[in-house]
Amino acid sequence: MVKELDDQLRNNVTALTDAAAVNCFDDVVQFLSEKEVTPEAARVYVNLRLDLLHRARFAEPDPGMAGEDKDETVAAEIDEAGKTPAFRNLQDYLDFCRIALVSGAVSNVETDIKDPKDPDHPMTYPSRDFPRLEKMAREFLQKYPKTKKREAAQFVLARSIYSLSCPYIYCVSVPIPGSEPSEEMFDIVKKSYQREPFKPERVMVALDEHDKQYPKGRYRAEVQNLRAAAFWRMGEWEKSLGLTMPEVLDPEKGDIQSEACTRLANIFAMLNDPEQRSYVMAAIMAHPASAEYLQAYLAAATKDRGHPLRYLQKYLCDQFHFKLPEPDTEVAAATAVR
């Protein structure tokens, strides 16, 4: 029954929010396959894992949870299970539950970016405790060299290392040069924050190590998605496109497909950078399947004055032999007046 639910979930993933449920049932199936599992251990662990899933998905208060509905309650459940004889040889699963509990918890990260409208309060954003997750994953891998949870822990490690330097983008109001504070005249600019500097070697080593140990593993697609994103951050446009396009074209991985589509648009937007334009164009030509999506992306510029490629639309259509979209008369008139 659990295996059937696991298969159904895998085949119906549409967003990243579904990943917690898939991981939960993957773990339960794996746990129940252990020879040491007794009926009592199975009952306790299934309830524990469902409580973990509830905390990760931020559902409505769970009336079935024993005690107050909070992370500390689940942490106490894990500790209590660890004291029972039924889990004497299954401590690795409980320790991984501790990793899962931290992974599902969201907290606000304080940045060094300040909004001029509220200079006394640094801007924050919601994230996971990736420094702690990296530490926990490393300790788990060292402590349990033969556990079936090694692959999952290796993925947590790779994802945490990638995420620590992943930029969070803000749109911030800044005073227009020459204006007085009392005038409250602002422009909107983009600023980014990341917990640690992006070091491509550190990120790639973590991804390579996962692929080396599990070349056809459970998280192969997720690791390739992180690799494609890392190549994008490195400005390796052709390598990023080479990994991104199969994800864009694969409807069976809905959670990854949405990220890949966003990344594809970000790659196209780099055509607006004179220093990168020729390299991005070469990458698109090397991956012809992306050209169809570029044509649609350029067509959207007709009705969007803020489109990154609005003023390159004709030039790029000529370069890629696209038919130039019909001009939008309302936007054209507004632009002419302005």
C-alpha angles and dihedrals in degrees: 000000000000091000090053091051090048092053092047092051093048091053095049105046110137105160143021089258088069092060093082092058093047092049091048095055093040088057095046091051090050092047094050090052091064114106093221094060113116125193088256092051090048092052093048095044097047091052091046093050092049090052089051090050091051092053092047094052097045093229126172115290109297111235090193095060114105106232130358116343101247141105092264090061092056091045088055090050090055092049092048092050090050090061095058124093090232090072098042092113096028101065091120090067092051092048089051088051086059089055090048091051092054091043092056097047117096124205135170117262115212114223134196090243119107129194110229088221090059107021095164094066122059114222118258137195134196116256145139127269094259096165089058092043091054090052094046093048093050091049091047093052091050094046098046110037094165104036121126087231093068093097092053091046091049089054092048088053094050093045092048093051091048093047096049091071097032108122122238110211123218131188103219131188114234127181115262109249111263095018124121121241090238090059091061093211113162141177122207115237132173120244128177135207131194130178094231134010115274108257108182094198093054092049095044093048090057093048093044092050091054092049091046093056098036109024092163098024135141094267099041094115092048092050091049089052090054090047092052090050091048091052088051090053089049092052091244092143099171094048091046092049091047090060097034100055096060088052092049090051096047111087092180092074099056095163093054094037092063092053091046092053091052091049091049090055090049091053091051090049089060087071084081089067109087091206094053101033099094092047093049091047090051090050092051091049089050089056105043093181088070093058093074089056091046089055090054090045091053092047089058089061090071092073099031120076090188095052112131092229100037095117093040095051098104094041093051093043088055093048094051095035094242122156108254110245119242110266118254105240095204094052092043091052093048091049091050092051091048 
